[in-house]
Amino acid sequence: MINVFLTKALASRLNLSTGNARPLENNPMYSWMGHIIPLEGQEYALFINQASLFTVIVKLEPSIDVWQAFKSQIASNLHHLHLEAPIIERYLDSFDEITILKLKDKKLLARVNVVTAKAKGSILKILKTTLPMSFAETQVNSAKYNRSKKGCDCPT
């Protein structure tokens, strides 16, 4: 089971009701936060994994099934990370049940805002070079781990 916590803006754009329910179970590896990013006349859904902050970007178009595109992007990214097929299949099997929830946690919302700010620059660069969106995801994901605290070489 996948839990997707959506911001009001993305829930509204997808015409989804999030309610105030809490998930029955919440494994952070299977929990994603979703937000909308408008850029140069296009809208993108930015999904961020709660545990790893791994980011997936889906272009919002009327002809696209957002959830299928989201699942496909995750599969593609996991494949490019050279994970074994059984591991990828097991993760994707959890998409049989998707629970949509409202993103209310202020700490999680702050994380979404930080990643969104970083993603905008990467997405704009990719749009201008016409490379596949997976390159933007790679830039956003690698940028998160290149910061270090003063006097510390460890990722934050």
trRosetta pair geometry for C-beta under 8 A, 3 or more apart (Angstrom, degrees):
i j d omega theta_ij theta_ji phi_ij phi_ji
1 25 7.1 101 69 64 132 106
1 30 6.6 86 87 148 55 141
1 94 5.9 -71 16 -167 16 88
1 96 7.8 -65 -86 68 54 79
1 97 4.4 -35 -112 86 82 112
1 98 7.6 168 -163 -88 63 25
1 99 6.3 30 175 -11 108 108
2 30 5.4 -126 -109 177 56 89
2 31 7.6 159 -167 -92 59 33
2 32 6.7 4 -179 7 105 109
2 94 5.3 111 -49 130 84 101
2 95 5.6 11 -10 -99 134 55
2 97 7.1 165 25 91 68 57
2 98 4.9 -18 70 -112 104 73
2 99 7.1 -177 91 25 51 70
3 23 4.7 -29 -107 -93 141 149
3 26 5.8 -29 10 -120 162 80
3 30 6.6 85 16 119 80 82
3 31 4.4 -13 68 -114 106 81
3 32 7.1 171 91 28 57 63
3 98 8.0 152 -96 -162 19 56
3 99 5.0 -24 -110 68 67 105
3 101 6.0 -2 -171 8 97 125
4 31 7.7 176 -80 -159 31 54
4 32 4.9 -14 -112 71 73 99
4 33 7.7 152 -163 -100 57 17
4 34 5.6 24 179 -16 103 121
4 47 7.3 -48 -136 -132 108 114
4 98 6.1 8 -1 -174 116 102
4 99 7.1 168 24 81 69 51
4 100 5.5 -24 71 -109 99 60
4 101 6.9 158 81 27 45 75
5 31 6.9 26 -10 -179 105 99
5 32 7.1 -172 25 94 71 46
5 33 4.9 -27 70 -110 100 69
5 34 7.0 171 82 18 46 75
5 50 7.7 69 18 -72 123 120
5 101 4.9 -35 -102 82 68 97
5 102 6.9 5 -156 111 78 18
5 103 4.0 103 151 -83 101 80
5 104 7.9 -107 -162 8 120 61
5 105 7.7 -12 -178 22 161 103
5 108 6.8 13 97 137 153 149
6 10 4.7 -127 -164 84 103 110
6 11 4.3 125 116 -59 133 91
6 14 7.4 -94 -142 33 157 132
6 16 6.8 77 40 80 165 130
6 18 5.7 -144 57 -86 105 133
6 33 7.8 157 -86 -165 27 52
6 34 4.6 -23 -107 67 72 109
6 35 7.8 159 -156 -73 58 41
6 100 6.3 -3 -4 -165 121 93
6 101 7.3 154 16 76 74 42
6 102 6.8 -53 63 -115 73 39
6 103 5.9 -141 82 -15 20 101
7 10 5.1 86 55 13 82 99
7 11 6.9 -151 88 -5 39 91
7 33 7.8 58 -38 175 84 90
7 34 6.8 -131 8 97 77 62
7 35 4.7 45 2 -109 132 76
7 36 7.0 -124 66 8 118 79
7 103 5.2 -38 -76 45 53 131
7 109 7.3 107 -100 -126 100 94
7 112 6.8 170 -56 142 120 160
8 11 5.8 -62 -145 41 29 111
8 12 6.0 30 158 -21 66 110
8 18 8.0 -111 -99 17 54 139
8 102 7.6 26 -73 -145 69 98
9 12 5.9 -58 -150 36 25 111
9 13 6.4 24 154 -18 62 108
9 35 6.9 41 65 -158 114 67
9 36 4.7 -122 124 34 109 117
10 13 5.5 -53 -144 37 35 112
10 14 6.2 19 160 -6 68 110
10 34 4.9 -142 116 128 165 101
10 35 5.6 -147 -34 -139 129 20
10 36 4.3 169 -82 -36 78 94
10 45 6.0 93 -138 -125 122 95
11 14 6.1 -67 -145 48 27 100
11 16 4.8 -100 -155 72 75 92
11 17 7.3 82 177 -109 118 14
11 18 4.9 -63 -119 -33 152 114
11 100 7.5 127 -116 172 101 120
11 102 7.2 -21 -50 -105 158 73
12 15 7.4 24 -176 -77 32 37
13 36 5.4 102 2 -86 153 152
13 43 6.6 -158 -155 163 149 153
13 45 7.9 -168 90 -81 136 98
13 60 6.6 -14 152 -161 130 163
14 45 7.9 45 -58 -90 119 136
14 66 6.3 -64 -117 15 120 162
16 100 5.5 -86 168 165 138 160
17 100 8.0 107 80 103 45 127
18 100 5.8 -109 -112 139 71 93
18 101 5.7 73 -168 176 97 22
18 102 3.7 121 127 -65 132 78
18 103 8.0 -61 -168 -2 160 57
19 101 7.6 -66 66 -131 82 56
19 102 6.6 -148 73 -20 38 111
20 102 6.4 -30 -99 29 45 136
20 104 7.8 50 -137 -52 75 148
21 101 6.4 -109 78 -117 83 94
22 101 7.5 56 -128 -138 27 138
23 26 4.5 112 76 -69 133 94
23 31 7.6 -123 -8 -104 167 114
23 99 5.8 122 -115 103 96 150
23 101 6.1 -75 -53 -53 90 151
24 99 8.0 -168 14 -83 87 166
26 31 5.6 33 -166 -70 85 139
27 30 4.6 46 78 27 103 105
27 31 6.7 176 82 -22 46 95
28 31 5.2 -61 -133 36 36 116
28 49 7.7 88 159 163 75 82
28 50 4.4 -119 -154 100 82 108
28 51 3.6 117 127 -65 107 94
29 49 7.2 4 -148 -174 39 119
29 50 7.9 -97 -50 63 16 87
29 51 4.8 -19 -75 12 54 153
29 52 7.4 52 -118 -18 69 101
30 91 8.0 -163 -98 -148 87 77
30 94 5.5 -102 -133 164 124 156
31 49 7.3 105 80 -161 55 59
31 50 4.0 -9 93 10 105 137
31 51 7.3 107 49 -24 91 85
32 47 4.8 5 176 -176 128 103
32 48 6.5 144 -161 69 72 37
32 49 5.7 -43 -101 -97 75 48
32 50 6.6 -131 -86 -23 22 84
32 56 7.9 -30 -143 33 136 116
33 47 7.1 155 75 -155 42 53
33 48 4.8 -21 58 60 95 94
33 50 6.2 105 -25 -76 96 81
33 103 5.7 77 -144 -107 97 133
33 108 5.7 -178 -88 169 145 110
33 111 7.2 110 41 88 161 109
33 112 5.1 -115 133 -81 136 114
34 45 5.8 -10 -163 -175 107 104
34 46 7.0 150 -152 78 53 49
34 47 5.0 -17 -96 -99 82 76
34 48 7.8 179 -77 18 35 71
34 103 7.6 -159 49 -39 61 131
35 45 7.4 150 76 -157 34 58
35 46 5.0 -21 65 61 86 101
35 48 7.7 10 9 -1 103 109
35 103 8.0 -41 -71 21 85 164
35 112 5.0 130 -38 179 138 121
35 116 5.6 -62 97 -81 147 130
36 43 5.9 -14 -169 -170 107 106
36 44 7.2 145 -159 77 56 45
36 45 6.0 -36 -100 -101 64 60
36 46 7.4 168 -100 14 13 83
36 60 7.3 -8 -133 -21 101 149
37 43 7.2 150 78 -158 45 56
37 44 4.7 -20 62 63 97 97
37 45 7.8 168 18 -94 79 13
37 46 5.4 56 -15 -25 116 118
37 116 6.0 -178 -83 -153 112 98
37 119 6.5 -117 -70 102 164 121
37 120 6.3 -159 -161 -88 131 82
37 123 6.9 128 116 23 145 165
38 41 8.0 27 -177 -88 91 5
38 42 7.3 165 -154 86 56 38
38 43 5.2 -29 -99 -100 70 76
38 44 7.9 173 -85 20 23 71
39 42 5.8 -23 72 64 72 86
39 43 7.9 138 23 -100 64 28
39 44 6.5 -2 19 3 111 114
39 120 6.5 172 -90 -143 124 81
39 123 5.8 157 14 111 174 127
39 124 6.2 -136 -167 -76 133 82
39 127 7.1 -168 127 -27 126 156
40 124 7.2 125 -22 -117 123 85
40 127 6.4 160 41 141 148 162
42 59 6.4 -34 173 -148 125 100
42 60 7.7 152 173 51 76 77
42 127 7.9 179 35 -115 140 139
43 59 7.7 115 85 -164 51 57
43 60 4.3 -36 96 52 99 123
44 57 5.5 -5 178 -170 126 97
44 58 6.7 150 -164 76 71 41
44 59 5.6 -43 -105 -103 80 49
44 60 6.3 -168 -101 -3 21 88
44 123 6.5 -134 13 -142 167 154
45 57 7.3 155 80 -157 52 47
45 58 4.6 -12 57 61 101 98
45 60 5.6 98 -26 -59 92 104
45 66 6.2 57 9 -152 158 119
45 70 7.4 -53 98 -81 131 107
46 55 6.5 -20 -170 -161 91 106
46 56 7.7 151 -160 79 44 48
46 57 5.7 -13 -106 -105 67 76
46 112 7.8 133 99 -160 115 87
46 115 7.0 173 155 117 133 107
46 116 5.9 150 69 -102 161 81
46 119 5.6 112 -121 103 142 174
47 55 7.0 146 80 -156 52 53
47 56 4.5 -15 63 62 104 97
47 57 7.7 -166 23 -76 74 29
47 58 7.0 34 -7 -1 110 106
47 70 5.9 68 -13 -139 159 114
48 53 5.8 -15 -174 -149 104 54
48 54 7.3 154 -156 74 53 39
48 55 5.3 -16 -102 -100 74 77
48 56 7.9 -166 -72 24 33 68
48 111 6.9 -171 124 130 151 105
48 112 6.1 -171 29 -106 142 71
48 115 5.2 109 -97 77 143 166
49 52 4.7 12 93 49 129 88
49 53 6.3 -86 67 -28 77 7
49 54 4.3 21 18 47 126 88
49 55 7.6 -121 7 -63 78 36
50 108 6.8 -25 -126 -127 98 118
53 111 6.8 -121 -108 -178 107 120
53 115 6.4 -167 -167 -83 102 134
53 141 7.8 152 113 -128 82 70
53 144 5.5 -175 118 -173 133 163
54 77 7.5 141 174 137 120 147
54 141 6.0 17 -136 -118 60 119
55 115 6.0 179 -86 -179 130 129
55 119 6.6 -152 177 -90 155 123
55 137 5.6 -164 96 -144 87 80
55 140 4.8 -58 64 110 149 130
55 141 5.6 -155 32 -68 94 83
55 144 7.9 146 -16 -29 117 136
56 70 6.2 97 120 -150 140 71
56 73 4.6 123 -162 115 114 129
56 74 5.8 -42 -89 -69 151 74
56 77 6.7 -121 -98 -12 96 149
56 137 6.2 13 -115 -121 38 134
57 73 7.3 -160 56 -158 44 156
57 119 6.9 161 -83 -165 123 128
57 123 6.6 -180 -147 -96 160 114
57 133 5.3 -133 87 172 113 119
57 136 5.8 -28 27 94 156 121
57 137 5.5 -150 9 -71 100 93
57 140 7.6 116 -39 10 120 150
58 64 7.4 180 172 140 106 143
58 66 5.9 110 127 -149 149 75
58 69 4.7 113 -141 117 121 120
58 70 5.4 -57 -52 -75 146 70
58 73 6.1 -128 -76 -19 89 148
59 64 7.1 113 88 0 77 167
59 69 7.9 -103 47 173 63 154
59 133 6.8 -143 -33 -72 101 152
60 64 7.1 -149 -147 62 33 125
60 66 6.8 2 -113 -96 80 111
61 64 4.6 81 60 0 88 111
64 68 7.8 -146 179 65 72 98
64 69 5.2 17 177 -42 116 141
65 68 4.0 44 94 20 117 114
65 69 6.3 160 82 -15 59 86
66 69 5.7 -60 -146 40 28 110
66 70 6.1 34 154 -25 66 107
67 70 5.4 -47 -144 33 32 117
67 71 6.4 33 155 -17 63 104
67 95 7.5 149 170 -168 101 113
67 98 6.2 -127 -138 -5 132 169
68 71 5.7 -52 -148 38 32 111
68 72 6.2 33 152 -20 64 108
69 72 5.6 -54 -145 38 31 113
69 73 6.3 34 155 -22 65 104
70 73 5.9 -55 -150 33 27 110
70 74 6.6 26 152 -17 62 105
71 74 5.8 -55 -151 35 31 111
71 75 6.4 32 151 -19 65 106
71 92 6.3 90 -167 -142 102 94
71 95 5.0 54 -106 -125 125 167
72 75 5.6 -53 -148 36 32 113
72 76 6.3 33 154 -20 65 106
73 76 5.7 -54 -146 37 31 112
73 77 6.2 28 156 -17 65 108
73 133 7.8 -49 -121 97 121 120
73 134 7.4 -174 -148 -88 86 87
73 137 7.5 158 -180 -63 115 159
74 77 5.9 -58 -146 39 29 108
74 78 6.1 26 158 -16 66 109
74 91 7.3 -130 147 127 125 122
74 92 7.1 163 98 -91 117 86
75 78 6.0 -58 -145 39 26 107
75 79 6.2 29 155 -21 63 109
75 88 6.2 86 -137 -179 71 117
75 92 5.8 33 -83 -85 102 134
76 79 5.7 -57 -149 35 28 113
76 80 6.4 25 154 -16 64 107
76 134 6.3 -101 127 -93 126 135
77 80 5.7 -55 -148 37 32 110
77 81 6.5 31 152 -19 64 105
77 134 6.6 -174 -83 -138 81 105
77 137 6.4 -84 -98 125 128 148
78 81 5.6 -55 -151 35 35 113
78 83 4.9 -46 176 33 88 132
78 87 7.6 -149 177 108 127 97
78 88 4.7 151 118 -111 135 102
78 91 6.8 173 -93 59 165 148
79 82 7.7 40 171 -74 37 28
79 83 7.2 -84 -88 44 27 84
79 88 6.5 42 -67 -106 71 157
80 134 7.1 127 -21 179 162 138
83 87 4.8 -102 165 82 112 128
83 88 5.4 133 96 -54 115 93
84 87 4.9 89 65 6 82 106
84 88 7.2 -157 94 -5 41 88
85 88 5.7 -58 -147 39 34 110
85 89 6.1 34 158 -20 70 108
86 89 5.6 -54 -142 39 32 112
86 90 6.2 34 158 -23 65 105
87 90 5.9 -53 -148 33 28 111
87 91 6.6 25 154 -15 62 106
88 91 5.9 -59 -153 37 31 108
88 92 6.2 22 155 -13 67 111
89 92 5.8 -61 -143 43 30 107
89 93 6.2 42 155 -32 65 102
90 93 5.7 -46 -151 22 29 118
90 94 7.7 38 149 -26 55 94
91 94 6.1 -48 -172 15 39 113
92 95 5.7 -33 -173 8 55 117
93 96 6.3 -8 175 -20 58 109
94 97 7.5 -70 178 49 55 75
95 98 6.3 5 -155 -60 62 100
103 108 6.2 -129 -162 107 100 120
103 109 5.8 130 144 -81 111 88
103 112 7.0 33 175 -27 157 155
104 109 7.8 -60 160 -42 11 120
105 108 4.0 61 86 15 112 112
105 109 6.5 174 89 -14 56 85
106 109 5.4 -52 -141 38 34 114
106 110 6.3 41 155 -24 65 101
107 110 5.7 -50 -152 31 31 113
107 111 6.8 35 148 -20 62 101
108 111 5.5 -49 -154 32 37 115
108 112 6.5 41 148 -22 66 101
109 112 5.5 -48 -150 32 36 115
109 113 6.5 37 151 -20 65 103
110 113 5.7 -53 -150 35 33 112
110 114 6.6 34 152 -19 65 103
111 114 5.8 -55 -151 34 32 110
111 115 6.3 23 157 -11 67 108
112 115 6.1 -61 -147 42 28 105
112 116 5.9 32 155 -24 66 112
113 116 5.6 -53 -141 36 28 115
113 117 6.4 33 158 -23 62 103
114 117 6.0 -54 -153 31 28 111
114 118 6.8 21 152 -11 62 106
115 118 5.8 -59 -153 41 35 109
115 119 6.0 38 151 -27 69 109
115 140 6.8 68 -169 180 87 115
115 144 7.0 -4 -108 -87 91 120
116 119 5.5 -54 -142 34 30 114
116 120 6.7 43 158 -34 63 95
117 120 6.3 -43 -157 13 29 113
118 121 6.7 -62 -170 33 38 105
118 122 6.8 25 147 -9 70 113
118 140 5.7 124 117 -137 105 81
118 143 5.3 180 -175 104 132 141
118 144 7.1 147 90 -69 170 75
119 122 5.6 -66 -152 44 40 109
119 123 5.7 37 157 -22 77 109
119 136 7.1 67 -160 163 79 107
119 140 4.7 18 -99 -109 77 136
120 123 6.0 -58 -144 37 26 108
120 124 6.3 26 159 -18 63 108
121 124 5.9 -56 -148 36 28 110
121 125 6.5 30 155 -19 64 105
122 125 5.8 -54 -151 34 32 112
122 126 6.4 28 154 -17 66 107
122 136 4.6 128 136 -153 100 77
122 139 4.0 174 -134 94 126 127
122 140 5.0 -139 40 -57 161 82
122 143 7.2 -137 -58 -13 131 142
123 126 5.7 -57 -149 38 33 110
123 127 6.2 36 153 -23 67 105
123 133 7.7 7 -127 -139 84 86
123 136 4.8 56 -92 -150 56 147
124 127 5.7 -51 -145 33 31 113
124 128 6.5 27 157 -16 63 107
125 128 6.0 -63 -154 38 29 108
125 129 6.4 8 157 -4 66 112
125 136 7.4 155 65 -102 88 88
125 139 7.3 1 63 38 134 177
126 129 6.0 -68 -144 46 31 99
126 131 5.2 -92 -149 62 81 95
126 132 7.8 -55 -169 90 120 26
126 133 6.4 100 142 -116 150 44
126 135 5.3 158 -114 83 117 104
126 136 4.0 -80 -15 -60 152 102
126 139 7.6 -159 -50 15 111 136
127 130 7.5 24 -176 -74 30 44
129 135 8.0 -70 79 94 128 153
131 135 4.4 -4 125 21 129 153
131 136 8.0 153 88 -34 103 77
132 135 5.8 116 71 -7 67 94
133 136 5.3 -45 -164 29 57 114
133 137 6.6 58 141 -20 75 99
134 137 5.3 -48 -150 35 42 116
134 138 6.4 48 149 -24 68 101
135 138 5.5 -48 -148 33 35 115
135 139 6.6 35 153 -18 64 103
136 139 5.7 -54 -151 37 33 110
136 140 6.3 31 153 -17 67 106
137 140 5.8 -56 -145 38 31 109
137 141 6.0 27 158 -16 67 110
138 141 5.9 -58 -142 41 26 108
138 142 6.1 18 161 -13 64 111
139 142 6.1 -59 -141 41 26 104
139 143 6.1 31 159 -27 63 110
140 143 5.8 -56 -147 31 27 114
140 144 7.1 34 155 -28 60 100
141 144 6.2 -49 -161 18 32 113
141 145 7.7 7 154 -1 60 105
142 145 6.3 -72 -161 43 40 99
142 146 6.5 42 149 -32 73 112
143 146 5.7 -58 -145 26 37 116
143 147 7.9 45 162 -30 62 91
144 147 7.3 -52 -177 9 32 106
145 155 4.5 -19 -156 -138 79 137
146 155 7.7 -9 -49 -119 16 95
147 155 7.3 82 64 -152 64 64
147 156 5.4 -68 99 48 102 105
148 152 5.7 -157 177 92 95 75
148 153 5.8 -17 -147 -135 149 28
148 154 6.7 130 -135 60 96 37
148 155 6.9 -73 -90 -101 77 33
148 156 6.5 144 -121 -11 33 103
149 152 4.3 23 67 42 94 122
149 154 7.6 -6 26 61 97 83
149 156 5.6 101 -36 -62 93 138
152 156 7.8 86 98 -58 130 106
